[in-house]
């Protein structure tokens, strides 16, 4: 798990989700994938939205061949990234209160969100930092990819 996740600077909620994610430095793979898929604009100004970015460690853990496969198949890469974005703002407090939820990602895929105590899981990916606020939504950092 990445421990250098620094997205908690006060007052930065005026910054959009794309800029917050890019400025953290622990999501280089997610940002690189957004750029390669030409989807940066999807998390820049549009909102409200909920983004579940994966850490660099999560992306590296799937293996080099799988990573290369995503970058050589733009359709698959777009589907992967859109599986990490939901229209509307959903906070961890709402999810914990509900106990579980089904959210439809922009890819059309249904994400099953469950909680165990205060821990949040998205299709099995553990939330390592929930509720990072951005001007256009909220970010919940996950430790694994939500595969399309």
Order of alpha helices (4+ residues) and beta strands (2+ residues): alpha-alpha-alpha-beta-alpha-alpha-alpha-beta-alpha-beta-beta-beta-beta-beta
